[in-house]
Amino acid sequence: MNLRIVADVQTKPKKIADHSIVGWGYTYFVRHRDAIKIGFSGAPKERIKAIQISFPDPLEVLAIVPYTIIDEPTAHQRFVHLRMSGEWFKAAPDLLEFIEQIKIEAAKAPKGQYPTMKATALADEIDRCCRHLARLRRTQPPEMRVLVNRLIEHLKDLPRNPDAMRPLIRRTIELIEPPTPAP
């Protein structure tokens, strides 16, 4: 089976703009009866737990693989003929065979070449924060929107040294949500 490799194996996570503001993580395949959800998350185990809440019976986790093995849009496009609704696809033999193949590819990949679940969970948190700030930005006066935009841009490119972000975050929080005076 020919798999499309979406990125070279690397030691640093790479951004995928299609998915999210931060965008590193894993493509996951979860089955519910005759349907398979193909999704993307920086913290797939937590995401699957959140999805499980909507279902009375247990979901079956078929695979969780680094996005460098297969990305979500490529998998969606490849199985568009099986799409039921949104990210849910009919559990047809060709999709099930594909999932088995990518599990083999993921097992062959050198260890330590992908971001850890813990690192990608941080990426998900940063992504949620950026989306929240983007919604908040709409309620701010124009001069504040500029500052919120700067904060979002800094968060997108969060340096390895989080201390570099603290002054900007503190200043932004003070401007958006001024402290209440003590009684």
KOLLOFI-771354 format. One line per 5 residues: their letters; for each residue x, y, z of N, C-alpha, C. Coordinates in Angstrom, 3 decimals, m for minus. Layout:
BEGIN
A) X:Y:Z:X:Y:Z:X:Y:Z  ...
% end
This chain:
BEGIN
MNLRI) 0.854:m1.181:0.000:0.000:0.000:0.000:0.893:1.235:0.000  0.549:2.193:m0.818:1.325:3.432:m0.906:0.745:4.470:0.041  1.503:4.893:1.041:1.053:5.928:1.963:1.700:7.240:1.588  0.959:8.311:1.716:1.531:9.627:1.472:2.159:10.106:2.765  3.456:10.281:2.772:4.142:10.814:3.948:4.055:12.331:3.833
VADVQ) 3.521:12.970:4.865:3.262:14.407:4.791:4.413:15.266:5.290  5.401:14.654:5.921:6.548:15.421:6.387:7.698:14.457:6.622  8.903:14.945:6.523:10.058:14.119:6.834:10.072:13.837:8.330  10.617:12.679:8.700:10.773:12.379:10.114:11.701:13.428:10.690  11.337:13.966:11.830:12.087:15.078:12.390:12.045:15.032:13.894
TKPKK) 12.898:15.811:14.518:12.920:15.830:15.969:12.085:16.966:16.530  11.782:17.962:15.730:10.959:19.072:16.201:9.587:18.988:15.541  8.524:19.317:16.271:7.205:19.284:15.663:7.088:20.335:14.567  6.306:20.045:13.571:6.107:20.952:12.454:4.666:21.443:12.498  4.427:22.653:12.077:3.088:23.216:12.121:2.273:22.779:10.912
IADHS) 1.004:22.533:11.134:0.064:22.256:10.049:m1.037:23.293:10.183  m1.063:24.239:9.297:m1.992:25.358:9.411:m3.438:24.936:9.219  m3.687:23.848:8.495:m5.062:23.445:8.217:m5.840:23.096:9.476  m5.159:22.609:10.510:m5.870:22.079:11.658:m6.177:23.095:12.730  m5.198:23.860:13.085:m5.377:24.717:14.236:m4.309:25.790:14.216
IVGWG) m4.370:26.632:15.209:m3.386:27.702:15.284:m2.007:27.118:15.567  m1.916:26.145:16.442:m0.618:25.561:16.766:m0.346:24.364:15.868  m1.241:23.396:15.879:m1.273:22.359:14.888:m0.284:21.217:14.925  0.362:20.839:16.020:1.138:19.616:15.986:0.380:18.570:16.753  0.537:17.348:16.343:m0.175:16.318:17.080:m0.340:15.014:16.349
YTYFV) m1.491:14.426:16.548:m1.752:13.065:16.125:m3.068:12.972:15.356  m3.086:12.051:14.414:m4.323:11.701:13.733:m4.832:10.451:14.441  m6.121:10.442:14.776:m6.665:9.281:15.468:m7.846:8.714:14.688  m8.076:7.415:14.879:m9.160:6.689:14.230:m9.931:5.971:15.328  m11.207:6.322:15.486:m12.044:5.770:16.542:m13.291:5.181:15.898
RHRDA) m13.655:3.994:16.342:m14.805:3.303:15.760:m15.987:3.290:16.717  m17.167:3.524:16.148:m18.431:3.340:16.854:m19.351:2.588:15.908  m19.587:1.334:16.228:m20.401:0.444:15.390:m19.859:0.401:13.973  m20.616:0.886:12.982:m20.140:0.807:11.593:m19.593:2.140:11.097  m19.192:3.003:12.018:m18.645:4.317:11.646:m17.279:4.513:12.297
IKIGF) m16.401:5.196:11.555:m15.069:5.510:12.058:m14.855:7.011:11.979  m14.446:7.599:13.103:m14.121:9.020:13.140:m12.627:9.162:12.878  m12.302:10.035:11.930:m10.906:10.373:11.661:m10.717:11.790:12.169  m9.921:11.938:13.217:m9.752:13.248:13.833:m8.293:13.597:14.057  m8.067:14.798:14.564:m6.724:15.317:14.831:m6.734:15.973:16.199
SGAPK) m5.674:15.754:16.968:m5.563:16.404:18.267:m4.122:16.364:18.742  m3.764:17.362:19.518:m2.473:17.357:20.190:m2.506:16.458:21.404  m3.689:16.218:21.926:m3.883:15.341:23.082:m5.006:14.362:22.739  m4.729:13.377:21.898:m5.797:12.521:21.383:m6.521:11.693:22.445  m5.801:11.247:23.460:m6.475:10.446:24.495:m7.545:11.278:25.204
ERIKA) m7.210:12.525:25.506:m8.178:13.409:26.153:m9.334:13.723:25.202  m9.024:13.916:23.935:m10.059:14.211:22.938:m11.024:13.035:22.796  m10.485:11.833:22.762:m11.330:10.646:22.631:m12.212:10.494:23.871  m11.668:10.776:25.048:m12.486:10.740:26.275:m13.638:11.733:26.173  m13.358:12.912:25.622:m14.408:13.932:25.473:m15.479:13.477:24.482
IQISF) m15.080:12.822:23.415:m16.049:12.314:22.432:m16.883:11.200:23.050  m16.259:10.354:23.851:m16.934:9.203:24.454:m18.179:9.617:25.241  m18.162:10.791:25.824:m19.291:11.276:26.619:m20.599:11.258:25.822  m20.515:11.450:24.510:m21.700:11.508:23.657:m22.229:10.137:23.253  m21.545:9.057:23.643:m21.942:7.727:23.212:m22.243:6.832:24.404
PDPLE) m23.339:6.075:24.346:m23.694:5.211:25.474:m22.802:3.978:25.602  m22.246:3.479:24.485:m21.370:2.317:24.542:m19.935:2.733:24.213  m18.965:1.938:24.634:m17.555:2.336:24.468:m17.144:2.491:23.005  m16.323:3.503:22.766:m15.706:3.684:21.452:m14.480:2.786:21.382  m14.166:2.312:20.189:m12.982:1.484:19.987:m11.899:2.336:19.339
VLAIV) m10.778:2.495:20.027:m9.658:3.252:19.462:m8.910:2.313:18.529  m8.950:2.625:17.231:m8.287:1.782:16.233:m6.819:2.146:16.071  m6.524:3.457:16.099:m5.131:3.896:15.934:m4.989:5.347:16.355  m3.814:5.652:16.882:m3.379:7.028:17.141:m1.965:7.096:16.581  m1.785:7.910:15.531:m0.470:7.976:14.882:m0.029:9.423:14.731
PYTII) 1.276:9.675:14.765:1.758:11.051:14.542:1.302:11.568:13.182  1.002:12.855:13.107:0.498:13.424:11.858:1.494:13.288:10.720  2.772:13.032:11.028:3.750:12.869:9.961:3.571:11.545:9.226  2.860:10.603:9.821:2.531:9.345:9.141:1.352:9.592:8.198  0.300:10.207:8.718:m0.862:10.587:7.894:m1.536:11.773:8.569
DEPTA) m1.869:12.792:7.797:m2.585:13.918:8.403:m4.083:13.752:8.155  m4.854:14.416:8.972:m6.314:14.286:8.923:m6.899:14.655:7.558  m6.545:15.816:6.958:m7.148:16.157:5.667:m6.838:15.136:4.572  m5.631:14.572:4.592:m5.279:13.559:3.591:m6.138:12.313:3.780  m6.311:11.893:5.022:m7.158:10.721:5.291:m8.606:11.007:4.905
HQRFV) m9.098:12.184:5.231:m10.479:12.550:4.850:m10.643:12.504:3.339  m9.685:13.078:2.617:m9.771:13.131:1.161:m9.697:11.730:0.552  m8.828:10.915:1.108:m8.657:9.565:0.574:m9.934:8.739:0.690  m10.712:8.982:1.749:m11.915:8.189:1.987:m13.197:9.010:1.863  m13.158:10.044:1.053:m14.323:10.907:0.863:m15.538:10.095:0.390
HLRMS) m15.297:9.034:m0.374:m16.379:8.181:m0.872:m17.082:7.417:0.257  m16.463:7.360:1.445:m17.057:6.669:2.591:m17.630:7.630:3.634  m17.537:8.932:3.366:m17.982:9.922:4.361:m19.473:9.759:4.656  m19.782:9.677:5.955:m21.173:9.606:6.403:m21.653:10.992:6.801  m20.847:11.640:7.660:m21.171:12.981:8.125:m19.938:13.549:8.817
GEWFK) m19.570:14.779:8.440:m18.432:15.438:9.086:m17.172:14.597:9.031  m16.676:14.196:10.213:m15.445:13.411:10.309:m15.715:11.920:10.471  m16.958:11.502:10.252:m17.336:10.096:10.401:m17.435:9.433:9.035  m16.815:8.235:8.939:m16.732:7.496:7.688:m17.232:6.069:7.891  m17.795:5.493:6.838:m18.263:4.107:6.887:m17.070:3.188:7.126
AAPDL) m17.230:2.226:8.021:m16.151:1.294:8.370:m16.040:0.213:7.292  m15.602:0.615:6.132:m15.462:m0.292:4.998:m14.110:m1.016:5.065  m13.996:m2.156:4.386:m12.740:m2.919:4.425:m11.507:m2.110:3.988  m11.648:m1.241:2.980:m10.470:m0.487:2.532:m9.994:0.504:3.590  m10.904:1.103:4.343:m10.509:2.014:5.417:m9.870:1.228:6.566
LEFIE) m10.454:0.098:6.921:m9.891:m0.718:7.994:m8.494:m1.236:7.622  m8.306:m1.625:6.374:m6.983:m2.077:5.914:m5.977:m0.923:5.958  m6.418:0.250:5.549:m5.565:1.440:5.588:m5.104:1.722:7.016  m6.011:1.626:7.974:m5.669:1.885:9.381:m4.622:0.873:9.855  m4.774:m0.395:9.477:m3.781:m1.396:9.861:m2.414:m1.058:9.257
QIKIE) m2.403:m0.591:8.018:m1.144:m0.226:7.359:m0.448:0.956:8.052  m1.220:1.965:8.443:m0.568:3.113:9.090:m0.067:2.760:10.488  m0.730:1.805:11.143:m0.220:1.336:12.436:1.144:0.665:12.252  1.296:m0.082:11.179:2.578:m0.730:10.879:3.633:0.339:10.586  3.267:1.348:9.782:4.201:2.444:9.471:4.631:3.166:10.742
AAKAP) 3.686:3.431:11.621:4.001:4.133:12.869:4.916:3.288:13.749  4.699:1.973:13.770:5.536:1.091:14.596:6.968:1.030:14.069  7.148:1.176:12.757:8.485:1.129:12.146:9.264:2.423:12.346  8.570:3.528:12.609:9.228:4.832:12.727:10.152:4.850:13.943  11.306:5.522:13.832:12.232:5.600:14.969:11.567:6.277:16.167
KGQYP) 11.840:5.746:17.330:11.274:6.323:18.557:11.939:7.664:18.854  11.213:8.548:19.515:11.756:9.843:19.897:11.751:10.859:18.768  11.107:10.535:17.660:11.099:11.444:16.521:9.855:12.329:16.489  8.935:12.098:17.387:7.679:12.840:17.372:7.483:13.538:18.711  6.683:14.585:18.720:6.400:15.238:20.000:5.669:14.271:20.923
TMKAT) 5.925:14.387:22.193:5.250:13.513:23.151:3.816:13.961:23.332  3.007:13.084:23.889:1.612:13.438:24.176:1.575:14.648:25.113  2.504:14.701:26.079:2.529:15.814:27.026:2.824:17.127:26.296  3.797:17.112:25.380:4.137:18.325:24.628:2.985:18.754:23.739  2.310:17.799:23.132:1.209:18.170:22.255:m0.027:18.578:23.045
ALADE) m0.156:18.116:24.275:m1.246:18.593:25.124:m1.061:20.087:25.394  0.198:20.506:25.594:0.498:21.928:25.759:0.099:22.686:24.495  0.386:22.109:23.332:0.016:22.741:22.064:m1.502:22.913:21.981  m2.250:21.918:22.430:m3.714:22.035:22.431:m4.173:23.163:23.357  m3.537:23.275:24.523:m3.885:24.347:25.457:m3.600:25.714:24.845
IDRCC) m2.461:25.852:24.190:m2.113:27.118:23.534:m3.132:27.415:22.445  m3.513:26.406:21.683:m4.491:26.571:20.616:m5.833:27.049:21.181  m6.289:26.412:22.268:m7.555:26.833:22.895:m7.466:28.272:23.388  m6.334:28.633:23.971:m6.128:29.991:24.458:m6.194:30.994:23.297  m5.550:30.659:22.185:m5.567:31.559:21.017:m6.972:31.716:20.466
RHLAR) m7.737:30.616:20.421:m9.118:30.717:19.931:m9.973:31.572:20.872  m9.757:31.414:22.184:m10.486:32.222:23.161:m10.137:33.705:22.985  m8.858:33.988:22.825:m8.436:35.378:22.616:m9.004:35.947:21.318  m9.094:35.128:20.289:m9.657:35.594:19.012:m11.128:35.970:19.186  m11.869:35.186:19.988:m13.275:35.534:20.261:m13.358:36.801:21.109
LRRTQ) m12.494:36.895:22.108:m12.468:38.053:22.995:m12.110:39.326:22.236  m11.227:39.199:21.255:m10.761:40.341:20.466:m11.937:41.107:19.845  m12.962:40.395:19.437:m14.115:41.045:18.791:m14.841:42.013:19.717  m14.723:41.810:21.018:m15.430:42.656:21.973:m14.602:43.846:22.448  m13.369:43.948:21.968:m12.456:44.982:22.441:m12.434:46.190:21.509
PPEMR) m12.086:47.361:22.041:m11.909:48.536:21.179:m10.700:48.320:20.260  m10.637:49.070:19.159:m9.567:48.858:18.162:m8.150:48.840:18.739  m7.845:49.737:19.671:m6.478:49.771:20.208:m6.144:48.490:20.982  m7.150:47.879:21.598:m6.939:46.628:22.320:m6.796:45.452:21.360  m7.476:45.525:20.228:m7.395:44.434:19.245:m5.967:44.245:18.773
VLVNR) m5.242:45.354:18.634:m3.843:45.278:18.200:m3.024:44.479:19.220  m3.220:44.762:20.491:m2.488:44.061:21.542:m2.879:42.586:21.589  m4.155:42.295:21.458:m4.613:40.906:21.469:m4.032:40.166:20.261  m3.998:40.829:19.110:m3.391:40.215:17.920:m1.924:39.875:18.169  m1.203:40.791:18.807:0.211:40.540:19.124:0.362:39.345:20.053
LIEHL) m0.508:39.280:21.049:m0.449:38.161:21.985:m0.711:36.843:21.255  m1.701:36.820:20.401:m2.003:35.596:19.644:m0.793:35.196:18.803  m0.188:36.156:18.120:0.981:35.851:17.290:2.134:35.311:18.140  2.355:35.897:19.314:3.420:35.409:20.196:3.106:34.002:20.690  1.844:33.761:21.013:1.480:32.429:21.487:1.653:31.383:20.386
KDLPR) 1.334:31.751:19.163:1.503:30.812:18.046:2.959:30.373:17.924  3.859:31.285:18.173:5.288:30.997:18.058:5.938:30.923:19.434  5.235:30.326:20.361:5.707:30.247:21.737:7.136:29.729:21.798  8.034:30.533:22.348:9.425:30.083:22.428:9.581:28.965:23.446  10.689:28.267:23.359:10.965:27.186:24.311:11.098:27.740:25.729
NPDAM) 11.431:29.017:25.852:11.571:29.640:27.163:10.281:30.388:27.484  9.387:29.784:28.261:8.109:30.434:28.539:8.242:31.732:29.334  9.373:31.925:30.024:9.568:33.161:30.784:9.543:34.389:29.879  9.917:34.208:28.623:9.915:35.326:27.671:8.500:35.827:27.415  7.499:34.983:27.646:6.107:35.359:27.378:5.423:36.018:28.578
RPLIR) 5.925:35.788:29.771:5.223:36.240:30.975:4.898:37.733:30.993  5.840:38.642:30.669:5.499:40.070:30.715:4.370:40.444:29.743  4.405:39.884:28.542:3.364:40.191:27.561:2.016:39.645:28.012  2.005:38.429:28.533:0.751:37.846:29.010:0.197:38.660:30.169  1.064:39.008:31.130:0.624:39.774:32.300:0.032:41.120:31.867
RTIEL) 0.730:41.815:30.982:0.267:43.133:30.514:m1.068:43.012:29.776  m1.205:42.002:28.943:m2.453:41.814:28.196:m3.611:41.521:29.133  m3.387:40.663:30.112:m4.444:40.341:31.070:m4.853:41.587:31.850  m3.885:42.377:32.251:m4.198:43.608:32.987:m5.037:44.563:32.142  m4.737:44.663:30.848:m5.482:45.580:29.988:m6.879:45.071:29.663
IEPPT) m6.995:43.771:29.457:m8.298:43.204:29.087:m9.204:43.083:30.310  m8.638:42.598:31.394:m9.413:42.388:32.619:m8.717:43.145:33.755  m8.939:44.448:33.878:m8.259:45.205:34.933:m8.585:44.637:36.322  m7.606:44.655:37.213:m7.855:44.129:38.568:m8.905:44.967:39.273  m9.720:44.273:40.050:m10.746:44.988:40.813:m10.093:45.610:42.035
PAP) m10.451:46.873:42.326:m9.842:47.541:43.494:m10.241:46.850:44.800  m9.299:46.830:45.727:m9.563:46.220:47.039:m10.561:47.099:47.803  m11.488:46.482:48.540:m12.495:47.287:49.293:m11.906:48.034:50.455
% end
